[in-house]
Amino acid sequence: MRKIAWVLGAGLLALLGWLLLAPVPIEPQSWVAPPPPPRSGVLAPNDRLRAAVRVGAGDAPGPEATAFDAAGAIHAGLADGRVVRIDPRTGAVATVARTGGRPLGLAFAADGTLYVGDGVKGLLRVDPSSGAATTIATGAGGVRFGFTDDVCVGGDGTVYFTDATSRFGPGAYRDDILEHRPTGRLLSWDPASGTIAVLLSGLQFANGVALAGDGSYLVVAETGAYRLRKVWLDGPRRGTAEPFAENLPGFPDNVTWSPDRRVFWVALWPRVPAVDVLAPWPFLRKVVRRLPRALQPDPAPHAWVVAVDESGRVVDSLEWLSPAAFFPVTSVRERDGVLWLGSLEQDGIARIPAPPLSPSPPRP
C-alpha cells in the first residue's frame, strides 16, 4: 500500500509540475474584459436562425466566408484548400481553384478578379475562369503575415485585407485569443502601384473588414476585444481610426455591408465566460493552455449574427442556441432578401430569409 501511495503521490506531483511549468506557445497579457451587455431589447434571446437551411452540404467543409460574382453565383473558401462555386438553387459544388492553403475571406473586383485572404498563403489573386492562383503578398513592413483573413475591394480597385495575428496560424486562433496580445493589422494593396500600406496595427485579432456604402470608411473587427473599429478613408478624418461598436455580446468575426438596409452584418461567436474571468490572470491562462484540449473552455453551440447601423448601434439580432445550430457562424452576407451564412467548421453554407425591411420614415 505504501508503494502504491508513493507512486500516486509522485504522479500527482509530476502532473502538478507539468500544469505549472510545462512550456506553452502563449505569453498572455493581462486585461480586464467588459461585462457583456444585457440580453434585453434587441439582444433578447431568440431562435430566429432555427429556420436556416443548408446548401452544398457533403462537399463544402468549413466555408468560412462567401462572396457573389457578377452573375450571382456564390463562392466560398474551404478547409481543404479549395475555392468553390455553390449553386444557390441546387447546392451543387464546383471547384474554382486550389490555393494549397486555407482560403478564408473572398472578394470580387469589378473586373471579375477574385481576391482571397488565405490564412497560410497570404493575399492571393484568383482567375475564376482558369483557376490560376497568384500570390500578391506574404508580408508587409518587414513582418510576415501570420493569418491573412478577410478581404474587401474598394470602388477604385484598392484591396483591403486583414492579418489577424503575426503570432499564430489558422490552426491556433484559440491561442491568440487566450494570449490577448495585439499583433493584428489592417492593410491595403494598390493594384496600380503594387504597394502595400499598413492602415492600422495593434489590433486584437484583426478579422472581418467591410467598406461603408459610400466608401468613406472601413469597419474592421477586433475579435479578441469584442469590438469594431472605424478607419476613415476620406474626408477631414482620413487616415484616423476610432471606436465604432464597443462591447459586443460575442466575438465578432466577418463583417459585410448590406446596401438594402444600410447596416453592417456581423457574425458572432458567443463569449466564453472562463475567458473573461481569467483575463486579468496570465499565469492561470497558461495553466488552462496546458490542459488537454477536451478540458479547455469552449464556446456554447450558439449560432448568432447581429446588424450594426451606421452609428455603431446593434439594431437586430438573430440567433439559435442548440447543438443542432449552424455553429459557429463566421460570416453573413445579404443578397436579394436572403442571408447567406458561412462557418469555419460546418459542412456547407446556410441560407435564411432576411428580416423584413423597416419602412422608410416619411420625407419632410
N, C-alpha and C positions, 0 to 999 in steps of 0.2 A: 504493500500500500504506500509505503514511504517513497518507493521508487516511482510509482505512478504519480504521486503528488508532486514529486520533484520534476518529473517530465512535463506535467501540466503547467507547473509554475514557470519553468523555463520557456515553455511555448508561449505562455501569456506575456512574459517579459519581452520575448522576441517580437511578438505581434505588436505590443505597445511601442517598442522601439522603432519598428517599421512605420507605424502610423505617425509617429512624432518626427522621425528623422529621415525617412527614405526620400531620395531626390524626386522632385516633380518638375514638370516643364513650365510651371507658372511662378511668377513673383507678384503676388497680389498687392494691390494698392488699397489703402483704407478709404472708405467713403461712407456717406450716410444716404440711404435710399429714402426718397419721399414716400409717405404713406399713400397707398393707392386711393384714387378718387372714389367717392361714394357710388355704390351701384344703385343709383336712383335716377329719375328723369330719363334722359336719352340713354343713359347707361344701365337702366333697369334690366335685369336678366331676361332673356327671351330665347326662343328656339327657332328663329326665323330662317336659319340656314339648314334646318332639317329637310327642307324640300329640294336641296341641291341634288342634281343628277350627274353621275359620272359620264365622261365622254373619253373614249380612247383607252379604257382600262384593258389590261392584258399586254400592252406593248408600249407603255409610256411611263416607265418608273421615274419618280422624282421630278416632275415637270415644274420646277421652282417658279418660273415666271413665263408670261405669254406675251406675244406681240402679233398684231394683224398686219398682213401685207396689203397692198393697194387693192387687190381683188377680194379681200375679206377673208382670206384663209388664215387660220390661227396657227402660230408656231410656238414651240417650246423647246427648251434645252433639258436633256435628260441625264440621269445619274450614270448612264452607261457611255456618256460622251457624245451622244447623237444630238443633232438639232433636227427636229421633225416638224412636219406639217400635219395637222389634225383636221380632218373634215368635220366641221361643226354639226353636220346633219347625221352622218353615218358613223362617225367616230373612227373612220379608217385612218391609220397612221402611216405616213410615208417619210422615209429618211431623206433629209435635205443635205446634211453634211455630218462629218465625224470630226470633232476637234481634237480628240486624243486627250482631253482633259475633263473638266466639269463645267459645261456651259450653264450659266445662271441667267443674268439679265440679257434681254434681247430688245433691239430697237431697229426699225426700218428707217432709212433715209428716203428723201423724196425721189432719188434716182433708183430706188429698189434695192440698194445695198443693205445687207443685214449686218448690224454690228452686234457683237457678242462680248459680254463680260464673262470671261472664263476664269473660274477660281484657281485653276492650275496654270493655264497658258498665258493669261493676261488679256489685254484688249485685242480682239480679233475682228477681221472683216470677212464676211462670207458672201460669195456669189451664189444666190439661190438657184440659178439655172445650171451651174456646173458643179456646185458643192465644194468648190475650192475655198479653203480657209487660209487666210493670210494673217500672220501676227503683226500687229501695229506697234505694240509696246509691251514690255515686261517690267518696266520700272520708270521712275522719274526722280529727278533731283538727287541721283546717287543712291536711291533707296529702291530695292527690288519690290515689286508687288507681291504681297503675301496671299491675297484673297480678293482678286478682282471680282466685283459683284454685279451691281446694277448699271444700266446704261440708258441714256435718252439722247435724242438728236434735236438740235435747235433748227429754226427756220433757215438759218444761214449755213447749215451743214455742220456746225460745230458739234462734236460728240462729247457729251458729259458722262462721266462714269465715276464709280467709287471703288476704292481699295479698302475693304473692310478693316483689315489689320495687317501690319507688316510682321507680326509675331507668329501667326498661325495660319495653316491652310484650311481648305474646306472641311476636312475631316475632324478638325479640332476647334470648331467655332465655340463649343461649350467652354473650352479653356480660356478663350479671350473674354467671355462674359464673366467667368469666375475670377479672372485676373484683374479686370477692370483698369487697364492701362490704355490711355487714349492714343492709339497709333494709326487710327483710320484717317483716310484722306478723300477729299472730293477733287477731281481733276477734270481737265478738258483737253481735247485734241483737235487741232485745227487741220482739216484735210488739205487746205490750200498750201500751208507752210510746213505741215508735218511736225509742228511743235506741240509739246505737251506743257500745260501750266498746272500748277497746284493752286487750286482756288481756296481750299480750306484744309487745314491739318489739325491734329489733336482731337480727332473725333472718337467717340466711344462706339466702336464697331460701326463704321460708316456703311449703310446698307442701301435702301431704296433711294432713288433720285428721280424727280419729275419736274418738268417745266410748267410754270404757270401758263394760263391760257393766253396771256398777252406776251409771253416770253420775257417779261421783265425781271423775273427771279426764278431761282431753283428752290425746291424743297428737298432736303436730304434727311434721311432717318438716322438717328443715333440709337441703335438698338440697345446698347448697354446702359443708356441713360434715360430710357423711356420718353424720348422727346424727338421732335422735328426741328430742324434749323432752316432758316431762310437765308439765301445768299443772293444778293442783288446783282443783276447783270446789266441793268440800265438805270438811267436817271441819276439824281444827285447822290444817291447812296451806293452807286455802283462800286463793286469790289468789297463791300462790307457784308457782315453776317450778323444775324440777330435771332433770338428765340422766336419760334413760330407756334409750336404746340408743346407745352410742358406737361410733365407728369401724366402721361398716357396710362390707361388701365392695363397695358401689357407691353411686351417688347415689340416695337414697330419693325416690320420687315420691308417689303417692297411698297412703293408709293406710285400711284398713277393719277393723272388728271382726267376728270370727266367734264368735257365741254357741255354735255347735256344739262347737268345740274350745277356746274361750276363749283365742284368740290374736289378734294384730293381723297381718293380711296386709299386706305392704309390697312394692310394685313397685319394682324397681331398674333403673337404667341402669348399665351396667358403668363402672368407673373408667377414666379416660384417663391413662395413665402420664405423658404430657407435661404435663398439668395439675398433677400433684403435683410433678414435677421443677421446674417453673417457678414454683411457689407463692412462694418467697422473693424472686423477681426481677420486680418490677413493670415495669421498663423492657423486659425481654425479652418479657413478656406483651403489651406494646404492639406490639412488633415482630411477634409472631405474629398479632396482630389485623390488622395491615396486609397480611399475606399474602393472596393470592387465596383465596377460600373453599375451593377444592379442595385447597389445600396446608395448610390448618389441621388440627390433630389432631381426630380423630373417634372416638367410641366404637366398639368392635367390634360386629358383628351378634349380640348376645347377649341372648336373652330370659331374664328372671330374676325370680323372686319368692321372698320368704322369709317365714317365720312367726316372729313375736316374741311370747314369752309375757308374762305379766303382771309378771314380774320384769325384763323387758328382755333376755332371752336369745334368741338365734336358735335355734329348735328344729327348723326344717325349711327346706329349700331345694330349689326346682325350677328348672331352667334348661335352656337349649339354645343352644349356641354354633354358629351356622351362618348362612350367607347366606340360607337358606330359613326362618329362625326368624321367629316373630311378634314383631318387634322394632321399636321399643322397647316393652316392656310398661310402661304408665304407671298401670295400676290393676288390682287383682284383688279380686274380691268372691265370697264363698262363699254358695251358697244350694242347699239340698236336695241336698247331696252333689256339687255341681258348682262348679268355679272358673270365673268369667267374667272374661276378660281384656280390658282396653281398651288402646288405643295412640294416641299422638299422631300417628303417621304412617301406620299401616297402614289398609287398607280393610276394614271390618267388625270385629266383635268376635271373640273366640275362646273356646272352652269346652274344659274337660278335667275328667275325674273328679277330685274332691278326694281327697287321700291318705286311706287308712283311718284312722278314729279310733282312738287308742290306748285300750285297755281301762282303765276307771277302777280305781284301786287299791282293794282291799277296805277297807271301813269297819272301824275297830277295834271 
